[in-house]
Amino acid sequence: MPEDPDLPLAFLTAGQAEAYLDGACVAILRTREEMEHWLREPAPGVEWLQVEGLIGDPEVWAVAAQGDIDIPLDVVLDDPATEFSSLYRLVDVRLARSVRLTMPAKPGLMKGLRMAASLNLAVRILPGQPDPATLEELGLAAEFYLHDSMVESPIEFFHSLLALFRGKAEGTLWSFLEQDPATYSHRDPDGKPLRPVDFVESHLAALIESAAECESCRWQSACAGYFKSPDPSYDCAGVKQLLATIEEAANEIGSEIASQEVAPSA
């Protein structure tokens, strides 16, 4: 999260971030040269480095495993089904600095997720508008997060939703996935925000006004129309089953804790 809650965290290309003076930012790196430079000399105000398209370059990760500047990395995968086997390159990196994986929800997600869990890496899953095959994969991923003892680090968006349903967190899927422009300002190649700061509110209001299924959805406050973007006609039936699974787990945790609190001592 940016230090000033009134100033969105800007996601900028490496070149844009070098000259950025308007607050905190994230530098998006896409070449080995950019990575080497930013690991040595991160500009003031940079919260973390978003690394894209470089998981297959072993030299990048040899450099990332060294150095005294502990700037966090968000390593973005394009295709977890094919790139999961390269994640072992992050073993030494995570000893030197904080590392998170971001991966799209698509068939093969579980391969990346299992490898990430074995390396004790935090994960952010970007679900988009999942098709039936991807929904099946997301269901498996949710069960893995909720019940597999291998999982020790957070897997978003499941982690924050579980806390939300237990009354232990606030926010929406937009904020949990760092896509709410009121807090996270993603920019175009010219540095202009891709969406206005009030996008989430106006997007949800438009969906409700059009009588979309969001109007009566029990998860409206948590989702805020996330799964209705970019296509507002997307059918959320499968997504609702996924949310119900997480909510059920939250209720079970709450009931178990409550029963332990009232159980008589021996």
MIKEKE-366998 format. One record per atom (N, C-alpha, C): residue in one letter; y, z, x. Coordinates in steps of 0.02 Angstrom, whole numbers, plus 50000, padded with zeros to 5 digits. Layout:
<nunus>
AYZX...
</nunus>
This chain:
<nunus>
M499415000050042M500005000050000M500625000050044P501154996350025P501764996450063P502095003350059E502485005250111E502795011850113E503315012650057D503705007550043D504205007749989D503885004749927P503745008849875P503415006249815P503835001249777D504485001149790D504924996449755D504974989649790L504664989149848L504704982949887L504004980249897P503834974549865P503154971849871P502954970349943L502324971349957L502044969650022L501964962050025A502274958850073A502284951550078A501684949050119F501324944150093F500784940850128F501044934350157L501084933850224L501434928450257L500994925150310T501124918850323T500804915550380T501034919050444A500664917750498A500844920950562A501554919350581G501754913050573G502434911050591G502964914550548Q502834914950484Q503304918250439Q503364925750455A502794928850470A502794936050483A503184937850546E503184933350595E503554934650658E504284936050644A504564932350596A505284932850585A505464936850522Y504984940150493Y505094943550429Y505434950250441L505994951250406L506394957350416L506504961150351D506174959150297D506324961950231D505834967350209G505474970450256G505014975750238G504324974750267A503834978150237A503154977750261A502834971050243C502344968950283C502014962650270C501304962650297V500924957650277V500264956150304V500294949350336A500064948750398A500064942350433A499394938850423I499414932650400I498804928750387I498674924350449L498094925550480L497924922150542L497354917250531R497434911150559R496934906050548R496704902650612T496964904650670T496744901650733T496604907150784R496214905350835R496054910050888R496684912250924E497134907550935E497754909050971E498174914150932E498224913150867E498594917950826E498284924950830M497624925050826M497274931450828M497394935150894E497334931550949E497424934651014E498144937351021H498624933450997H499324935551003H499464941750961W499234941750898W499404947250854W499014953650870L498444953050901L498094959050924L498454962350983R498774958151024R499134960751082R499834963351062E500174959351018E500874960851003E501004960250928P500744964850888P500894964550816P501634966050804A501944962150761A502644963150745A502744969650706P503324972850713P503464978950675P503424977450599G503164982150562G503124981250489G502494978050465V502054975650509V501434972550488V500914977950473E500684978050410E500214983150388E499504981650412W499304975350406W498644973350431W498634965750441L498104963350472L498014956250485L497464953550439Q497624948150404Q497134944850361Q496864938750399V496234939050416V495934934050461V495514929250419E495684922950420E495354917950379E495034912450421G494404910850404G494074905150435G493854906050506L493814912250531L493654913350601L493014917250612I492644918850561I492044922950570I491534919550615G491554912950619G491074909250660G491254908650733D491834911350753D492064910750822D491924917150860P491404917450902P491224923750936P491764926250983E492154921751013E492674923851060E493224927851025V493374926150963V493874929850925V493674937150919W493044938350904W492824945150891W492704949050954A492574945551010A492544948951074A493224951851092V493754948051077V494434950451089V494604956151041A494414955350978A494574960350927A494244967050940A493694967050978A493344973250993A493664977051051Q494204974251079Q494544977351135Q495264979051117G495604982351160G496314983751151G496444990751125D497064993051136D497264999851118D497665000051053I497854994351026I498264994250965I497804993850905D497774999150867D497304999650811D497604996750747I497694990250745I497944987050685I497344984850642P497334986550578P496744984950536P496664977450525L496044975450510L495874968450497L495564967850427D495764962650391D495424960750330D495114953850344V494464953750351V494104947550370V493884944050307V494144938050296V494014934350235V493464929250246L492944929550205L492404924650207L492534919250156D492314913150172D492354907650124D491714907150083D491154908250116D490504907550083D490014912750111P489964918450076P489524923650102P488794921550109A488574916650071A487874914450074A487714911350142T488194908250174T488074905050239T488384908950297E488874913050284E489224916550338E488974923650350F488534926150307F488314933050313F488004934550381S487654929550409S487304930750472S487784931550531S488414929650522S488904930450575S489244937250575L489104941250524L489454947650518L489264952650573Y488694951550607Y488504955950661Y489034955950716R489444950650718R489974950250768R490494955750759L490494958950701L490984964150686L490744971150706V490134971650731V489854978250749V490304981950798D490494978650852D490914981850902D491644982250879V491854977550838V492544977350814V492694983650773R492234985550729R492364991250685R492384997850724L492144997850785L492205003850828L492905004350858A493254998750861A493924998550892A494484998850841R494334996850779R494864996550729R494564996350659S494974997750609S494754997450539S494634990250519V494064988950486V493884982150465V493654982250393R493914977650354R493674976550286R493484969250278L492984967950236L492784961150219L493034959350150T493314953450143T493484950750078T493064944550067M492714944350010M492284938549997M492334936449924P492294929949912P492314927449843P491664928849807A491694929949742A491094930649702A490804923749689K490224922549718K489874916249707K489144917349725P488694912949704P487994913749723P487914914749798G487544919749818G487474921449888G487874927549907L488264930049859L488674936049871L488254941849898M487664942749870M487254948549889M487054948449962K486984942449991K486814942050061K487364945150104G487984943350087G488544946150124G488634953450111L488514955550049L488604962550030L488104967050065R487484964950067R486974969050100R487104969650175M487304964150205M487454964350277M488054968850290A488574968350247A489164972550255A488984979950249A488564981550200A488364988550190A487974991150250S487554986850279S487164989050337S487604990450397L488204987450397L488684988550452L489214993750432N489134996550373N489595001650347N490314998950343L490384992850318L491034989750310L491264990250237A491904991850227A492194991450161A492234984150140V492194983050074V492174976150048V492644975549989R492984969849984R493354967949924R493054961549897I492814961749836I492534955749804I493074952849758L493224946449767L493694942949724L493294939149670P493284941749608P492844938949558P493074932449526G493724931149525G493974925249491G493754925049418Q493574919149394Q493294918449327Q492564916249335P492114921049342P491424919549362P491024915649310D490644910749334D490194907049291D489554911149282P489084908949240P488484913049227P488094914949289A488014910349336A487644911949397A488004917249438T488664916749441T489054921549478T489064928349444L489074928249377L489044934549340L488394938249354E487854934549359E487214937649376E487244940849445E487564937349492E487644940049559E488084946349559L488614946149519L489054951949514L488704957949483G488264956649435G487864962049406G487424965349457L487104961249499L486694963949553L487114967849603A487714965249616A488164968549664A488384975349636A488524975749572A488724982149541A488164987149545E487554985049529E486984989649533E486864991849605F486964987449652F486894989149723F487404994549742Y488034993549722Y488554998349738Y488415005149705L488195004949643L488115011149605L487495015249625H486965011849648H486325015349654H485985014949722D486205010549767D485845009749830D486115014649882S485675018449913S485875023449962S486165020350026M486065013850035M486345010450093M487105010250091V487385010450031V488105009550023V488475016050038E488885016050090E489275021850109E490025020550107S490225014350109S490935012550108S491115009350041P491755009650021P491955006949956P491824999449949I491614997549889I491564990449871I492034989449812E492574985949824E493054984449771E492864977849737F492954977349675F493334981249629F492944986849593F492304987449608F491884992449575F492124999549589H492315000749651H492495007549672H493095010249633S493625006349627S494215008649592S494115008949517L493725004149490L493585004449418L493185010649401L492705012449442L492315018449431L492765024649430A493225024949478A493695030549480A494155030449419L494375024549398L494805023949339L494455026449277F493825024349267F493455026349208F493295033849208R493315036849267R493205044149272R493855048049268G494425044449259G495065047649256G495325050049322K495075047049377K495255049149444K495715044049479A495915038849443A496345033749474A496775030549420E497285027049441E497715023249397E497775016149423G497925011449379G498025004549400G497624999749358T497624993449378T497264988149344T496874984149396L496464979549372L496104975249419L496594971349464W497164969649438W497664966049479W497854970149540S497984976649529S498194980849585S497604982649629F497024984049599F496434985749639F496244980149687L496354973949665L496174968149706L496764965349745E497314969149746E497904967349785E498184960649764Q498214959549699Q498474953249673Q499024954249620D499254960349612D499814961649568D500464960349606P500844955149586P501434953249625P501984958549625A501934963449581A502424968849583A502344973149645T501744972949674T501584976949733T501374972649793Y501044967049779Y500784962649831Y501054955649820S501524953549862S501864947149852S501554941649895H501114937749865H500814932049901H501314926249900R501384922949956R501904917849964R501614910849975D502034905849960D501854898849973D502044897150044P501894890950067P502054889150137P502794889750155D503234889650104D503944890450117D504174897750114G503704902250102G503874909250099G504104911750031K504044907449979K504264909549912K503674912749875P503814918049836P503274921249797P502924916349751L502254916749749L501874912349705L501944914349632R502074920749619R502154923249551R502734928149548P503074928649490P503614933549484P503334940749482V503754945549497V503524952449501V503264955149435D503504952249379D503284954649313D502724950349284F502374946649327F501864942049303F501324945449261V501054951049284V500494954249249V500704956249178E501274959349172E501514961349105E501624955449059S501964950249085S502104944449043S501464940549026H501004940249074H500364936849063H499964940249008L499914946849011L499534950548960L499884950048892A500544950548892A500914950048829A500804943248796A500784937948836A500674931348808A499974930748780L499484933648813L498794933548788L498724937148722I499044942948717I499024946748655I499374943048599E499934940048615E500304936348564E499914930348538S499504927348582S499114921548562S498464923448528A498374930048517A497774932548483A497144931248525A497204931148591A496614930548634A496184936848626E495574936648651E495134942348643E495394948748677C495904947948720C496214953748752C496514958548701E496734955748644E497104959648595E496714965948574S496064965248564S495664970848541S495144973248593C495214970948654C494724972648706C494794979848727R494244983448731R494264990548749R494454991548822W494404986248862W494584986748933W495254983448948Q495664982548897Q496304979248906Q496734982648959S496774989248957S497204992849004S496954992449076A496294991849085A496014991349152A496054984249179C495914979449137C495894972449158C496584969149158A496974970549106A497644967649099A497644960049102G497124957149074G497084949849072G496874946549136Y496594950449183Y496404947649248Y495924941749240F495424942549198F494914937349191F495134931549147K495744931749122K496024926249083K496514922049125S496454922549190S496884918649234S496444915149287P496534908649297P497074904549270P496934901649200D496314901649178D496144898649113D496134903949059P496624904049014P496654909248962P496094908648910S495734903048909S495194902148861S494524904448889Y494514907148949Y493894909548979Y493554914648934D492894913948924D492504918448883D492304924548923C492534930448903C492424936548942C491794940348922A491344937348884A490754941048861A490354943948919G490224939848969G489834942249027G490214947449067V490864946549074V491284951249110V491274958049075K491284958049009K491284964248971K490634968148983Q490084964648990Q489454967949006Q489494971349074L489814967949121L489894970749188L490324977049186L490884976749150L491324982549144L490964988349109A490554986649060A490184991849024A489694995349070T489394991649116T488934994649164T489284999749208I489884998049231I490265002549274I490505008549234E490725007449172E490955012949130E490375017749114E489795015049101E489205019149087E489045023549148A489085020649207A488955024549268A489475030049276A490105028649260A490625033749264A490485039449216N490255037749156N490105042949106N489505047149129E489015043949159E488435047649183E488625052449239I489065050249283I489295054649337I489665060649308G490105059249260G490485064649229G490035069649194S489525067149159S489065071649124S488655075849173E488455072749228E488055076349277E488475081849310I489095080349326I489535085349356I489665091049307A489775089249244A489905094349193A489305098949185S488705096149184S488105100249176S487995104949235Q488175102549295Q488105106849354Q488605112549353E489195111349323E489705116549321E489535122149273V489155120449219V488995125449168V488305128549178A487915125749225A487245128249235A487285135449263P486865139949235P486875146849260P486615147349330S486895151849368S486655152649437S486005156449438A485605155149489A484955158249493A485015165749508
</nunus>
